[in-house]
Amino acid sequence: MFEEAGFDIYLSHELIEVRSQRTEAEKAIDNHCLAVNELIERIRNVYWQVKERDVSLRAAI
């Protein structure tokens, strides 16, 4: 059935690790990007907490 439709069937799979030679500067850039993304996420969470509190306070009035 699959051969008629042109699909290839894979009967096994395996994990291939690719080790890259990254410099310390590249690692530092990645760490910095991760830290910035985490801070943005925390700021976003605080914003929505304040927004939800404001909406609930207005609804109570």
C-alpha positions in Angstrom: 0.0 0.0 0.0 2.7 2.5 1.0 4.9 1.5 -1.9 2.1 2.2 -4.3 1.7 5.7 -2.9 5.4 6.4 -3.1 6.1 6.4 0.7 9.3 5.0 2.2 8.9 3.0 5.4 11.6 3.2 8.0 11.8 0.2 10.3 14.3 1.6 12.7 15.6 4.9 14.0 18.6 6.1 16.0 19.9 9.2 17.7 22.9 10.9 16.1 25.0 13.3 18.2 26.7 16.1 16.4 29.4 17.7 18.5 30.3 21.2 17.4 33.4 23.1 18.2 32.0 26.3 19.7 34.1 29.0 21.1 33.7 30.5 24.6 32.3 33.7 23.0 29.6 31.7 21.2 28.6 29.9 24.4 28.5 33.3 26.3 26.2 34.7 23.6 23.9 31.7 23.9 23.8 32.1 27.7 23.1 35.8 27.4 20.2 35.1 24.9 18.8 32.5 27.3 19.0 35.0 30.2 17.3 37.7 28.2 14.5 35.4 27.1 14.0 34.3 30.7 13.7 37.9 31.9 11.3 38.8 29.1 9.1 35.8 30.1 9.2 36.8 33.8 8.2 40.4 32.9 5.4 39.1 30.7 4.1 36.9 33.5 4.2 39.9 36.0 2.4 42.1 33.4 -0.5 39.6 33.0 -0.7 39.1 36.8 -1.1 42.8 37.3 -3.6 43.0 34.3 -5.7 40.2 35.8 -5.7 41.8 39.2 -6.8 45.1 37.7 -9.6 43.4 35.8 -10.8 41.6 38.9 -10.7 44.8 41.0 -12.7 46.7 38.4 -15.3 43.9 38.3 -15.6 44.0 42.1 -16.4 47.7 42.1 
